[in-house]
Every structure is written in C-alpha cells, then in structure tokens.
Amino acid sequence: MAPKKAYRPIAPKRKVDKNKSLLPLFCFSLILWIIVAVISIYIAVGCLYNNSLYIVQVHSNATIPVQVQIGYFGTCVSTNTNANDPQSNTTKTACIKHLDYDDDETLTAQFMEELAEENKNTTVPAISEPLDKLLPIAERLRSGIFPAAVPISFLIMYLLSIISFWILLSSPAASKTYKTVFALTALLNAYGLTLGLIVATTTRQACRGLIFPAEGDTGILEPGIFITEDGNLQQLQWVVSGVSIGLQLCIAGLFVQRQAYGSNATLRPSMNIKSYKLCC
C-alpha cells in the first residue's frame, strides 16, 4: 500500500491593498494654492503696511520731495525731509485705506493729519501745495486705470474654484448634480485664471503707457510731476500667474488619476503602517 502524501497547508493569501492614493499630488496642489493666496493678499494690501510695494508712484520735483504711492487697497504719502532739519533726509510716511477716505474732507487734509499723527516727535514739513497737485492725479489713476475690483475678483473666483474641485474629487461622478457643479466650477476656474493673466499683462502695459515716451522706470505726466512704476509688484503678479498655471496642471492631473484609478482612487495614504516592521 503506497504511503499517503503529506500536504502542506496552504497559507491564506495576503490581501493586496489596491487603493491608489491621490494624496501626494493633492498635497502639492494645496501648497501651490497657499502660495497663490498669500502672494495675492500681499499684493492687494501690501501698500498699507509697506510703502515700498505699490503699483505706481507719483512724485514732484518741488523743494521738499513728496511721493504718493498707489496701491490696490490704500495710498501712501512719503516725504524725505524733517522740517526742523532740512538736511536730515528723514523719511515720513502715512498710509490711508481707500475705504477710510472721508468725503467731507480733502485728501490733502486727511494725509497731513495722518502724517502729523504718525510723526508726533518731529515736525512735518509743509507739503500741502505739492499734495494738492499729486493726490488728484493719483486718485484718477487708481480709479480709472488700476481698480482693485479686478485682482480681487481673480483672488476670490480662482481660489474658490480650486476648493470646489477638491470637494468634487471625493464626490461620486455619476450623478447629474456632480456634472452640473463640475461644469460651473470649470467655467469659474477658467474665468478666474484668465483674470489673473489679464491683471499681470494690463498692469505692465498700463505702466509702460504712462511712462512712454521716457526710457527706464520713470516718466513725466505733467511739467514737474513724474510717475514711476514698481517692478517688484509686477514680478509678484507674474509669479502668481505662473504658480496658478502650475496649480491648474495639478488639478487636471488629479482628475486624470482619478479617472484612471476608478473606484480605487482615494485621498488617503496608500502606505499601510502595520505591514512594516522596525529595523532595529
């Protein structure tokens, strides 16, 4: 009688985690989103806290140098002379939010009061006369050529559309509601990105047009009144545009991956920590 063969018990197959994680690309898109948000907010409100960041600066060649820096949310006035010591070259600056303008008081009076408030220990020179010439020009430029509504519209529309895309990633794609929301989000996103590119392009063209035909960064608006563009702000606007395009590619990549992975796509980490042992 032939001996019976001994059979080894078959070990149960380990379950293979088929989930495909979208987390790495999602985290990268989140970083880009934060960069766009932070730089855009800094561009919008930077003039209120740092008079070196502005769209354009209007200044005169008067005996006492006066500069008016125009921002999207505020305007700053600077003078570089101490009334008690004309040779000191001490910079004095006052910034006022556009929303805080008082219609019952002239802009010159408001800025003179703000300068006196910000520089209580020194005497502010008499710059009312040059301000009477510079501030009306600055206001026409702000309201007619550099309105704040366009960059703020980009900031709100584009960043909110990205958040909507992230929400759609974790939503079922078969429903009609999903398709409707996706179409509206894509439209809002495309319009917002276009606004961002328009802001960067038109700001550059408007500044060069105001300076033309002079060469360099400074042009003449009127006899004795000059205008200077700020290259730093324009560079930041182009950085925002470039990062926004990169963020757009990340969002497209997330939906391509989701389509390829199908039901296995997840925003959770794909690594199972329990399956790894410490080497020590």
Helices and strands as residue ranges (DSSP letters): E 20-21, H 23-49, E 56-60, E 66-70, E 74-79, E 92-97, G 98-100, H 107-118, H 128-144, H 149-169, H 176-211, E 218-222, E 225-229, H 231-261, G 262-264, E 265-266, G 273-275
